[in-house]
Amino acid sequence: MGHRVGVVLTPVPRQFYDRAVLDVARDLLGAVLESSQGGELVRIRLTEVEAYGGMADPASHAFRGPSPRNRTMFGPPGHAYVYFTYGMHFCMNLVTGAPGTAAAVLLRAGTVVDGVEVVARRRPGIRPRDFARGPARLTRALGVDLTADGADVCAAGGSLRVLPSVPVAEGAVRSGPRVGVTVATDVPWRFWVADDDSVSPYRAGGSRRRRGSTRV
């Protein structure tokens, strides 16, 4: 069920993100991501995420340390890390843990619960099930691009916020390997809602990482 449009809701507080990345990833399932980018409101209930463990995780963008691209990951928790990939897509993550930890959760998929007509206009010809089915589709549905990198999702008046919602029951949560990575391929740090149509299809990584991988 969506939140009522026009009602000002309090975002999830920063301390939610100031925890271990696996705990944050699991608890983001069922949360509602709200975007008013471009002046149009869209809300998506998260159904699939992936955790990345910063410099301790060889599949993470932060594995080799800070860079101009990943600097948001090394900042405080509760901020969006957005990057451009494959020369055409944007992917969004939420930074977790203490500053310098560089852990983050990739937002992989969700269900549009408010602003369906906005997303249908942004994604003509796409089935509603597929509006936010995959990390690149999710950002397109929200109208998110690199201008959202570093956005504070805990700010009450921000254009990108995470809202509390009904938690997903433990029995409905599944976990398994992350999608498309070529290192740490057996690490079960992807979490999703079982039997939800919006969850993206699993694809194992190839033998060579393509430039612009969706890993974070």
N, C-alpha and C positions, 0 to 999 in steps of 0.2 A: 504494500500500500504506500502511495506517495505522501509526502508532506503537503499541507495546504499551501498553494501558491499565494504570496502576499503576506504570509505570516513570517515574522522575523524570528529565526531559531538560533539558539546558542550553539556554536561549533564545538566539536570534541576538544577538550583542553589539551594544552601542550604536554602535560605529564603523561598523557596516554601514549605519546610517541617517545618519551624519554625512558624507554624500556628496551629489553632484548628484542632484536628484529623479528625473531620467530613468534614471540608473543604478540607483537603489534600486527604482524601479517595475519595471523589466525583471527585476531579480534576485529580486523578491518572487514572481514566477510559480513555482509549484512548492513554495514554502514552506508550512508548515502553521501555521495560526492555531488556538491552543488557548484555550478558555474554560472556566472552572469557575464562571462566574457562576451564582448560585443553588444552588451545591453540586453541579451535574451537569456532567460532563465531555463536551465536544464538541470535535472537531478537524476543521478544514476545510482542504483543500489548495487554495490560491489559483490560479485559472485566468484571472482578468481583473482588471485594475487601471487606474487613470487617474492621471496626474501633473498636479499644479497648481503653478505657479511663484511663489506668494506675491504680493507687491506689484507684481511685474513682469508679472503675468498677469491680464488683465482678466476672465477667467472664474473667478478664485479669490475665495473669501470674504475673503481678506486684502488684496485689491486696494486698498481704501480705508483700510487701516491697522487697528490693533488695536481691538477692541471687546469687551464682556463675552462675546459669543458665541464669538468666534474666538481668545480669548487663549491657548489651548493651542497654537495654530499658531505663536505667536511665542516659545514656550519651547524647551527643549532637544529634540534629536532622540530618537526611540525612544519617543515617547508617543502615545497614542491621542487623536485629536480626534473627538469624537462630537457630532453635532448632530441636531436634530429638524426634520423637513421635511414640508410638505403637511398639517400638523396631525395626522399619524398615524404617520409613519415615522421611524426612526433610521438614520443613515448613519455609517460609521466610516472614518477615515483614519489614516495613520501619518505623523507629523511627521518631516521630513528636514532635513539641513543644520544650519548653526550657528544658535544662538539669535538670533532676530530676522529670520531668512530667511523664515520663515512658509511654506515649501514643504511640500507634503503629498501623499500618495498615497491616493486613494480606493480602497477595497477593493470591487470590483464584483461578483465572483462566485467560486464555488468548489464543490468536491465534498466532501461529508461523508465522512470516512474513519474516524472513531470517534464513537460516540454516536448512531448512526442511530436507535435506538429513542427516545432523548430528543427528537430533532428531530421524529420522526414524531408524538410526543405533543404537541409544541408547534405542529405544523403539520398537523393532521388533514385528510385528504383531498387533500393535496398530493403529487404524484409525486416520488419520490426525486431525479429529475433536476432538479427545480425547488426543492429544499429551500433552496439558497443561490444561486439564479440571479437575480442582481440585488442591488444594495446593501442594500435594505430587507429582503429575504428573508434575506440573509446575517446581518444583525444579529439578526433574530428567531430564526434557527437557533441562534445563539450565546448567546441570552439577554441581549444587550447593549442597554443604554439609556443615558440621560444620566449615570447614576452611574459609567459607565466613562470619561467624558470626563477626560482627563489621566492615565489609567492608564499606568504604566510597563511597556511590553511587554518590557523587557529584565530586569526583576526576576525572580530565580530562583524566588521563592515567590509571584509575582503570580497573580491570577485570570485575567489576559489576557496571553498570551505568543505570540511567533512562534518556531517551532521550525525548525531547518534540515532540509532534505529533499533529495531528488535533484533537481539543477538541470534545468530544461527546455532541451533542445537548441535551438541558435539557429535551426535550420531549422523548428522547430515553433512559433516565436513570430511573431505578426502584430502590426501596429500600424496605427492609423488615427485618424480624428477622435473626439473625446470625445462622449459621449452627452448630448443634451438641452441643451447650452449654446447661447447665442444670440450670443456674442461669441467671437472667436478660434476660429471654427467649423471652420477648415481645419487647425488644429494637430494633428498626428498623435501625440498623447500618451496614447492608450489602447493598452494592450498586452494580448494574450490568447493563450491556447494554441489553436492551430489545430485545428479539427474536434472540439473538446471540447463535449459536450452541455450542460455547465453554464454556458457563456458566455451572457450575456444578449443579447437581440436589440438591434440598433442602432436608435436613434431620433434623428433630427436635431432640434435645438432649434427652437422656433417663433419667430415674429417678435417676440414680447414675452416676457420672462422672467417666469414665474409666481413668485409669492411662495413662498419656501422651496425654491428650485431645488436639485437635487442637486449643483450645482457646489461646489467647495471652494476 
